[in-house]
Amino acid sequence: LNSSSVHVYIYYPLLSPGRYPQPNKGTYIPILIGDVLKPGEWGAKITYRENNSIRLSIMSSATCIIGKFRLYVAIWTPYGIIRTHRNSSTDTYILFNPWCQLDAVYLDDEKEREEYVLNDIGVVFHGDVNEVKLRSWKNILDACLFLMDKAELELSGRGNPIKICRVASAMINSKDDNGVLAGSWDNLYAYGVPPSAWTGSVDILLEYYSSKQPVRYGQCWVFAGVFNTFLRCLGIPARLVTNYSSAHDNNANLQLDFFLDDEGQVDNKLTKDSICLPISRPNSPSPLNLSSCISSGVSAIPHGFLYLDVIYSRMGKNGSQVIEKIDTTHIGKLIVTKGVGSDDMVDITENYKFQEGSAEERLALETAVMYGVKKQTTQPATYQPQKDVEMDLQVQKAVLGSDFKVTIIFRNKSRNSYTAATYLSGNIVFYTGVTKSEFKKHSFSAKLKPLSCKTSAFDVMITSAEYLSDLLDQASFHFFVTARISETGKVLAMQKAVVLEIPTLKIKVSQGEMVVDREMSVVVEFTNPLKQALENVTLCLEGPGVLRTMKKEFRQVPAMSTLIWEVKCIPKRPGLRKLIASLNCDALRHVYGELNIQIQKP
C-alpha cells in the first residue's frame, strides 16, 4: 500500500429523503493523506506501516460542523476501487474543541476547561441570599445530538456555537417546540417526576431520546442543569449562574410596583409584579412568560436592564398615586457560580452588574429605555421619604417543622413621640415570587419614644402549625411589613424572602474498600423532622463511575424516626467521585445529600 492509493472520507448522514451529503455543505469530507498534519485543518498522515498494513492519524477541521459522522476508507487498485463496508463501530463524533486556538469555543485556561467542559458533576446554588445552599448535578455525554435534529437546525449552523445555544435554549423547554422538559410551577406533578427529585440530566435526556416526548417535570434549575449538560456535551464551555432576587416586571416599566391600601397593607388586586426567590436561571424561556431567547456576551450584560427599583405606593384621596418608599438595591442582590475545581461559591455579581449607585448603573437603565423598554417618567406626587423613623425586618433562622420568630425593629430619630400601626403579612410563595396563600396576619401598635438611642423591637412568633399544611416544594416564605405613623400619615414598608432550612441526607461508606472493581457498601440515612409520618417516600442514589441510579420506595417513615438504606456497588472509575442522594414525598421535598469519595486503582 502507498499513500496515493489510499483515500479516506467521512460524511454526515442525512435523514431526510432525497438529500445527499455534499462537500460544499460540509457533509461530505474527502481527507487527503500527506506528510504533515496542520492544526485546525482536515488531513491524514500515515503513522505506522508494516507489510500490507498501515495506521492513519486524522486531523479534523476547527470549523467542521459537529455531529455524528460515518467513516469510510477507499483503496484504489488496478482492478478498481475497494471501499470499506458500513460499520457503526467506526462512526465518529466530532465536537467543538476548546483546546484548539482556531476553534470558536477556545478557552485558554486548562483548569477552566476541566471545570466547564470535562466536569460531569456540576453545582446548582439555591436558598436565600443570606444563606446560600448548593446541590450537585450529574451530566451525560450521550443523547444530546438528537436535539439539533429535533430542532431542525440547518447543517451550516451546526458549526456555530451561538446558533446552537439559541436553538438549544428553546428546545430544552417543551413550550411550542415539544422540547425536553415540561415545566410545572403549581405544586402538582401527576404522571411525572417532581422537579426536586432529579439529581442529574442522565435520566431526563435518555427518557426524552427514547420517548421523543417532553419529560415531566422541570423548573428553572432543572432547565439550567440540562442546558448546561447539553452545551458541555458538545464541547461548549458552560457554567450555571444563580441570581438572587430576580425581578418579574409585568408592565415593562423598569420598576417593581407594590400598591398599598389605606391601611398600609399590600393590595393584591393592583400588585402584579413579583420577585423570584433564588434559583439558578438558564438562558431559556422564563417559567412565567414565553420569550425569545438570544445569546449574549457577559461583557454586554451589564449594559442591559438589570437595574430595577422597588416602588411602594398608595392611592391618595384625590385619586393620585402617592409614593411611600423607593428601594433601589433590592433586586439582583447576588450573582454566583461554582468555583473552578471546587464546590465553593464564587461571587460574580460585578461581571453582570455595575456597582450599585454608580454612573454606569444608571446609564444601563437609559440604554434599556433607548431600546424600547418603557420607563415611567411621570411623577404623580413628590416623593418625600420617611426620615424620622427607620424600620428593619429580621427573620430568625427557620428550620422545617419548628417555630421561629420575626422581629420588626423601629428607631425614632425625631423629637416627637410616634405611634406606628403595624401590620405583618406572612405568605407561602412559589419560588417565582407568586403567592399561594397567606398563612399569617398580625397587627399591633408600636409606641416609639422620641430621640431613642435604642431600637424598639417587636417579636412575632410563627408556629409550624400555621405553615406546614400549605407548604410548597421549596419551603419558601415572603414576609411583608407595613407601618403607618399615626401622627404624620407616612407609611414604612419592607419585605423579606425566607427559605426554610430542610434536613439533609447523610451518606457514608460502611463496608469494603473504595477500589475499582471491588464491592463496597453505601448507607443513606434520613431522620424525619416532622411530627407526622411521611407517606410514600422515594429515595434516589447515584454516583458517576461508582453506581448507576438506584431508587427505593418506603411506604411510611414515622414521625421523628430514622430511615436507613444500604446499597452495595462496584466502582468502575478511579479518582475523586461524588455520591448524590435525594428524597421526595408529598409532604417533604428538596431533601438532598452528597459525599465526596476517593476511588483507588486496584
C-alpha positions in Angstrom: 0.0 0.0 0.0 1.1 3.6 -0.6 -0.4 6.9 0.3 -1.5 7.6 -3.3 -3.7 4.5 -3.4 -5.5 5.1 0.0 -8.3 7.6 0.3 -10.3 8.4 3.4 -13.6 10.2 3.5 -16.4 10.8 6.1 -19.9 12.1 5.6 -22.7 13.3 7.7 -25.8 11.1 7.4 -28.8 13.0 6.2 -32.1 11.5 7.4 -34.4 13.4 5.1 -35.3 11.5 1.9 -33.8 12.8 -1.3 -30.9 14.6 0.4 -27.3 13.6 -0.1 -24.0 14.6 1.5 -22.3 17.4 -0.3 -18.8 18.8 0.0 -20.0 22.4 -0.2 -22.2 21.9 2.8 -19.5 20.2 4.9 -21.5 16.9 5.0 -19.1 15.0 2.6 -15.5 15.4 3.5 -12.7 13.8 1.5 -9.5 13.7 3.5 -6.2 13.8 1.7 -3.2 11.9 3.1 0.0 13.9 3.4 3.3 14.1 5.3 2.3 16.8 7.8 -0.9 17.4 9.8 -1.8 21.1 10.1 -3.7 22.1 13.3 -7.3 23.0 12.6 -7.4 21.6 9.0 -8.6 18.4 7.6 -5.7 16.0 6.9 -4.4 12.4 7.3 -0.9 11.0 7.9 0.5 7.5 7.9 1.9 6.9 11.4 2.7 3.2 11.2 3.5 0.8 8.3 4.2 -2.9 8.4 3.9 -5.3 5.4 0.5 -4.6 3.9 -0.9 -2.7 7.0 -0.8 1.0 7.7 -2.1 3.1 10.5 -3.6 6.6 9.9 -3.8 9.6 12.1 -6.6 12.0 11.1 -6.9 15.7 11.9 -10.3 17.4 11.9 -11.1 21.0 10.9 -11.7 23.6 13.5 -14.7 24.9 11.5 -16.3 21.5 10.9 -20.0 21.1 11.7 -20.5 19.0 14.8 -22.3 15.7 14.9 -22.0 12.0 14.2 -20.2 11.1 11.0 -19.8 7.8 9.2 -16.2 6.9 8.3 -15.1 5.1 5.2 -11.7 4.1 3.7 -11.3 3.7 -0.1 -8.4 2.0 -1.8 -7.5 2.4 -5.5 -6.3 -0.8 -7.1 -5.6 -1.8 -10.7 -8.8 -3.7 -10.6 -10.9 -0.8 -9.3 -11.9 0.9 -6.0 -12.3 -1.1 -2.8 -14.4 0.7 -0.1 -14.9 -0.4 3.4 -18.5 -1.5 4.3 -20.8 0.3 6.6 -19.5 -0.2 10.2 -21.2 1.6 13.1 -18.3 0.9 15.3 -16.2 3.4 13.2 -18.8 6.2 13.5 -17.1 9.3 14.6 -18.4 12.1 16.9 -17.0 15.5 16.1 -17.5 18.1 18.8 -16.3 21.7 19.5 -12.7 21.7 20.8 -11.9 24.4 23.5 -8.3 23.2 23.4 -7.9 24.3 19.8 -7.0 28.0 19.4 -8.7 28.1 16.0 -12.0 26.8 17.4 -14.8 29.2 18.1 -15.1 28.0 21.7 -11.3 28.1 22.6 -10.6 28.6 26.3 -7.0 29.3 27.2 -7.2 28.2 30.9 -6.7 24.4 31.4 -8.4 24.5 34.8 -11.4 26.2 33.4 -11.5 23.7 30.5 -11.5 20.9 33.0 -14.3 22.6 35.0 -16.6 24.0 32.3 -16.2 21.1 29.8 -14.9 17.9 31.3 -16.5 18.0 34.8 -19.5 15.7 34.8 -20.7 16.9 38.2 -22.0 20.4 38.5 -23.5 22.5 41.3 -26.7 24.5 41.4 -26.9 27.2 44.1 -30.2 27.9 45.7 -31.6 29.0 49.1 -31.6 32.6 50.3 -29.2 35.4 49.6 -28.2 35.3 53.3 -27.9 31.5 53.4 -26.7 30.1 50.1 -27.2 26.4 49.6 -26.0 24.0 46.9 -26.9 20.7 45.3 -24.9 18.6 42.8 -26.0 17.8 39.2 -24.8 14.8 37.1 -24.1 15.1 33.4 -24.2 12.8 30.3 -22.3 12.6 27.1 -25.0 10.9 25.0 -28.4 11.7 23.5 -27.7 15.4 23.0 -27.1 15.5 19.3 -30.7 14.4 18.8 -31.8 17.8 20.0 -30.3 19.5 17.0 -32.1 17.2 14.6 -35.4 17.7 16.6 -34.9 21.5 16.3 -34.2 21.1 12.6 -31.1 23.2 12.9 -29.7 23.8 9.4 -26.5 22.0 8.7 -24.5 25.2 8.1 -25.4 26.3 11.6 -24.1 23.2 13.4 -20.5 24.6 13.4 -21.7 27.9 15.0 -21.9 27.7 18.9 -24.0 30.8 19.0 -26.7 29.4 16.8 -26.6 26.1 18.7 -27.1 27.9 22.0 -30.1 29.8 20.6 -31.7 26.7 19.3 -31.0 24.6 22.4 -32.4 27.2 24.8 -35.7 26.8 23.0 -35.5 23.0 22.8 -34.9 22.5 26.5 -38.4 23.9 27.1 -41.4 21.9 25.8 -43.4 25.0 25.1 -44.0 25.5 21.3 -41.2 23.1 20.4 -42.2 19.9 22.1 -38.8 20.1 23.7 -37.1 18.2 26.5 -38.8 19.3 29.7 -42.4 20.2 30.6 -42.5 22.8 33.3 -44.8 22.8 36.3 -45.0 25.5 39.0 -48.3 24.7 40.6 -47.0 22.0 43.0 -49.0 19.3 41.1 -46.9 16.6 39.5 -49.3 13.9 38.4 -47.9 11.4 35.9 -44.4 12.7 36.2 -41.4 13.3 38.5 -41.3 16.3 40.8 -38.6 18.8 39.8 -36.9 18.4 43.1 -36.4 14.6 42.6 -34.0 15.0 39.7 -30.3 14.8 40.6 -28.9 14.9 37.0 -29.5 15.1 33.3 -29.0 11.4 32.5 -32.5 10.1 33.1 -34.1 13.2 31.6 -32.2 13.1 28.3 -32.4 9.4 27.9 -36.1 9.4 28.6 -36.6 12.2 26.0 -34.4 10.4 23.5 -36.4 7.2 23.9 -39.9 8.6 24.0 -39.5 11.7 21.8 -42.0 13.3 24.2 -41.4 16.1 26.9 -40.2 14.7 30.2 -42.3 15.7 33.2 -41.5 17.9 35.2 -38.9 20.7 35.5 -38.4 24.1 37.0 -35.7 26.7 36.4 -32.8 24.9 38.0 -33.7 21.7 36.1 -33.8 23.5 32.8 -30.5 25.1 33.6 -28.8 21.8 34.5 -30.0 20.0 31.3 -29.0 23.0 29.2 -25.6 23.1 30.8 -25.2 19.4 30.2 -26.1 19.8 26.5 -23.5 22.5 25.9 -20.7 20.7 27.7 -21.5 17.5 25.8 -20.9 19.3 22.5 -17.6 20.8 23.8 -19.0 24.3 24.5 -17.7 25.6 27.9 -20.7 26.4 30.1 -21.5 27.1 33.8 -24.6 27.6 35.9 -25.3 31.1 37.3 -27.7 31.8 40.1 -29.2 35.3 40.6 -30.6 36.2 44.0 -33.8 38.4 44.0 -34.7 38.2 40.3 -37.5 40.7 39.2 -40.6 39.9 37.2 -41.7 43.2 35.7 -45.2 42.6 34.3 -45.7 46.0 32.6 -42.1 46.6 31.5 -41.7 50.0 33.1 -38.3 49.1 34.6 -39.6 49.2 38.2 -41.4 46.8 40.5 -44.7 48.3 41.8 -46.2 47.3 45.1 -49.5 49.0 45.8 -50.7 49.6 49.4 -54.3 50.1 50.5 -55.5 52.7 53.1 -54.4 50.5 55.9 -50.9 50.1 54.6 -51.4 46.5 53.5 -50.5 45.2 50.1 -53.3 45.5 47.6 -53.1 42.1 45.7 -55.6 43.2 43.1 -53.3 46.0 41.9 -49.9 44.5 42.6 -48.9 42.2 39.7 -45.1 42.4 39.8 -43.1 39.9 41.8 -39.6 39.0 43.0 -38.3 35.5 42.3 -36.7 33.6 45.1 -33.1 32.5 44.3 -32.9 29.6 41.8 -30.4 29.2 39.0 -31.8 30.8 35.8 -30.8 29.3 32.5 -30.7 31.2 29.2 -34.1 29.7 28.4 -37.7 31.0 28.4 -38.9 32.3 31.7 -41.3 30.0 33.6 -43.7 32.9 33.8 -43.8 34.0 30.2 -42.6 32.6 26.9 -39.9 34.7 25.5 -37.5 34.8 22.6 -34.0 33.7 23.6 -30.8 35.1 22.4 -27.2 34.6 23.4 -25.1 37.5 24.8 -21.6 38.0 25.8 -21.1 38.5 29.5 -19.4 41.9 29.0 -22.5 43.1 27.3 -24.9 42.1 30.0 -24.2 45.0 32.5 -25.2 47.4 29.7 -28.7 45.9 29.6 -31.5 46.4 32.0 -30.6 44.6 35.2 -31.4 47.6 37.4 -34.9 47.9 38.7 -36.3 49.9 41.6 -38.9 48.6 44.0 -41.7 51.2 44.4 -44.2 51.2 47.3 -47.1 53.5 46.7 -50.8 54.1 47.6 -53.7 55.9 46.1 -54.4 59.3 47.7 -57.9 60.6 48.5 -58.0 62.6 45.2 -57.0 59.5 43.2 -53.4 60.5 42.7 -50.6 58.0 43.3 -48.5 58.7 46.5 -45.1 57.1 46.6 -44.2 56.0 50.1 -40.8 54.3 49.5 -38.3 53.6 46.8 -35.8 50.7 47.2 -33.0 50.9 44.7 -30.9 48.0 45.9 -33.3 45.1 46.5 -33.1 43.5 43.0 -30.1 41.5 41.9 -28.5 41.1 45.3 -26.0 38.5 44.5 -24.9 36.5 41.4 -22.9 33.4 42.0 -21.5 30.3 40.3 -19.4 27.2 41.2 -15.7 27.7 41.7 -13.2 26.1 39.3 -12.1 22.8 40.8 -14.2 23.0 43.9 -17.8 23.3 45.1 -17.1 26.7 46.6 -19.4 29.6 45.7 -17.8 32.4 43.6 -19.4 35.9 43.6 -19.5 37.1 40.0 -22.0 39.9 40.5 -19.6 42.5 39.2 -19.4 40.6 35.9 -23.1 41.1 35.3 -23.9 44.3 37.1 -22.3 47.7 37.6 -21.8 48.7 41.2 -25.0 50.0 42.9 -25.4 53.7 42.6 -22.7 54.1 40.0 -23.0 56.3 36.9 -22.6 53.1 34.8 -25.6 51.6 36.5 -27.9 54.5 35.6 -26.5 54.6 32.1 -27.5 51.0 31.7 -31.1 51.9 32.6 -31.1 54.7 30.0 -29.8 52.1 27.5 -32.8 49.9 28.1 -35.1 52.8 27.5 -33.4 53.5 24.2 -34.1 50.0 23.1 -37.9 50.3 23.6 -38.4 49.4 27.3 -40.8 51.9 28.8 -39.6 53.8 31.9 -42.3 55.6 33.8 -41.4 59.3 33.6 -44.3 61.0 35.2 -44.3 61.5 38.9 -47.8 61.7 40.2 -46.6 63.1 43.5 -43.4 64.4 45.1 -41.6 61.6 46.8 -40.7 62.6 50.4 -39.1 59.6 52.1 -39.7 59.0 55.8 -36.6 60.3 57.6 -37.9 60.5 61.2 -38.4 56.8 61.7 -36.4 53.8 60.4 -37.8 50.3 60.2 -36.0 46.9 59.8 -37.2 43.4 59.5 -35.3 40.3 60.7 -36.3 36.7 60.5 -34.8 34.1 62.8 -33.2 31.1 61.1 -36.1 28.9 60.2 -36.0 25.1 60.4 -38.6 23.0 58.8 -41.1 21.7 61.4 -40.0 24.2 64.0 -41.4 27.5 65.3 -39.4 30.7 64.6 -39.8 34.4 65.2 -40.0 37.5 63.0 -38.7 40.7 64.6 -39.7 44.2 63.5 -37.3 46.9 64.7 -38.0 50.7 64.8 -35.7 53.6 65.5 -37.3 57.0 66.2 -34.8 59.8 65.4 -37.2 62.7 65.9 -38.1 64.8 68.9 -41.7 63.6 68.7 -43.4 60.5 70.2 -45.0 58.4 67.5 -47.4 55.5 67.3 -46.9 53.0 64.4 -49.9 51.0 63.4 -48.0 47.9 62.2 -49.2 45.0 60.0 -47.3 41.8 59.3 -48.3 39.5 56.4 -46.7 36.1 56.0 -47.2 34.3 52.7 -46.3 30.9 51.3 -45.0 31.6 47.8 -43.8 29.7 44.8 -40.1 30.4 44.1 -41.2 32.6 41.2 -42.5 35.0 43.9 -46.1 34.4 43.2 -48.2 34.0 46.4 -50.0 30.7 47.0 -51.6 31.6 50.3 -51.4 34.0 53.3 -50.8 32.0 56.4 -50.1 34.8 58.9 -51.8 38.1 59.7 -50.7 40.1 62.7 -51.4 43.7 63.7 -50.1 45.6 66.6 -49.5 49.2 67.7 -45.9 50.2 68.4 -45.1 53.1 70.7 -41.9 54.9 69.6 -40.2 57.2 72.1 -38.5 60.4 70.8 -34.8 60.6 70.2 -34.4 57.0 71.2 -30.8 55.9 71.3 -32.0 52.3 71.4 -34.2 50.5 68.9 -37.6 49.2 69.7 -38.0 45.6 68.8 -41.3 43.7 68.5 -41.3 39.9 68.1 -44.0 37.9 66.2 -44.0 34.1 66.6 -44.5 31.8 63.6 -45.6 28.3 64.6 -45.2 25.2 62.4 -48.9 24.5 62.7 -49.5 27.8 60.8 -47.5 27.0 57.7 -46.9 23.2 57.4 -50.3 22.4 55.8 -49.8 24.8 52.9 -46.1 24.5 52.4 -44.8 24.2 48.8 -41.8 22.3 47.4 -39.1 24.8 48.2 -40.4 25.8 51.6 -40.4 29.5 50.7 -42.0 32.4 52.7 -42.4 36.0 51.9 -42.9 38.4 54.8 -44.3 41.9 54.2 -44.4 44.6 56.9 -46.0 48.0 56.7 -46.2 50.6 59.5 -48.3 53.8 59.3 -47.2 56.6 61.6 -50.5 57.8 63.1 -49.2 61.4 63.7 -47.9 62.0 60.2 -49.7 59.6 58.0 -46.4 58.4 56.5 -46.1 54.7 55.7 -43.0 52.5 56.1 -42.7 49.3 54.1 -40.3 46.4 53.9 -40.3 42.8 52.6 -38.1 39.8 53.0 -38.0 36.3 51.4 -37.1 33.3 53.6 -36.3 29.7 52.7 -36.7 27.1 55.4 -33.7 25.0 56.3 -34.5 21.5 55.2 -32.8 18.4 56.7 -30.1 16.7 54.7 -29.4 13.1 53.9 -26.4 11.6 55.4 -24.3 9.3 53.2 -21.4 7.1 54.3 -19.4 4.2 53.1 -19.9 1.5 55.7 -18.0 -1.6 54.3 -15.5 -2.6 51.7 -12.5 -0.8 50.1 -13.1 2.1 47.8 -11.2 0.5 45.0 -12.1 -0.1 41.3 -13.9 -3.4 40.7 -14.2 -4.2 44.4 -17.5 -4.3 46.2 -18.3 -1.6 48.7 -21.4 -0.6 50.8 -23.0 2.8 50.8 -25.5 3.8 53.5 -28.0 6.6 53.3 -29.7 7.9 56.5 -32.6 10.3 57.0 -34.3 11.5 60.1 -37.9 12.7 59.7 -38.1 16.1 61.4 -41.8 16.4 61.3 -44.4 15.5 64.0 -46.2 13.5 61.4 -45.4 10.3 59.4 -44.2 10.6 55.9 -46.1 8.6 53.3 -44.8 7.1 50.0 -41.2 8.2 50.3 -38.8 7.7 47.4 -35.1 7.7 47.9 -32.6 8.0 44.9 -28.9 7.4 45.0 -26.4 7.7 42.2 -22.7 8.4 41.6 -21.0 8.6 38.2 -18.3 6.0 37.9 -19.4 4.4 41.2 -23.0 3.2 40.9 -25.9 3.7 38.5 -29.1 5.5 39.5 -30.9 3.4 42.2 -34.4 4.0 43.7 -36.2 2.6 46.7 -39.8 3.2 47.8 -40.7 3.3 51.5 -44.4 3.2 52.4 -44.0 5.1 55.6 -41.4 6.9 57.7 -42.8 7.5 61.3 -42.5 10.9 62.9 -39.1 11.7 64.3 -37.7 8.3 63.2 -34.6 7.5 61.2 -34.6 5.7 57.9 -31.6 3.7 56.8 -30.9 2.3 53.3 -27.8 0.3 52.4 -26.7 -0.2 48.8 -23.9 -2.4 47.5 -21.9 -1.3 44.5 -18.7 -1.9 42.5 -16.8 1.3 41.4 -15.7 1.4 37.8 -13.7 4.6 37.6 -10.8 5.8 39.8 -10.3 9.3 41.2 -12.4 11.7 43.1 -16.1 10.8 42.8 -19.3 12.1 44.3 -22.3 10.2 45.6 -25.6 12.1 45.3 -28.9 11.2 47.1 -32.4 12.8 47.1 -35.6 12.1 49.0 -39.1 13.0 47.8 -42.6 12.6 49.2 -45.8 14.8 49.1 -45.1 16.3 52.5 -41.3 16.9 52.0 -39.2 17.7 49.0 -35.8 19.2 48.2 -34.0 16.8 50.6 -30.5 16.1 49.4 -27.2 14.7 50.5 -23.8 14.2 48.9 -20.5 12.7 49.7 -17.1 13.0 48.0 -15.1 9.8 47.9 -11.7 8.8 46.5 -11.7 5.6 44.4 -8.3 4.0 44.2 -6.9 2.0 41.4 -6.6 -1.8 42.1 
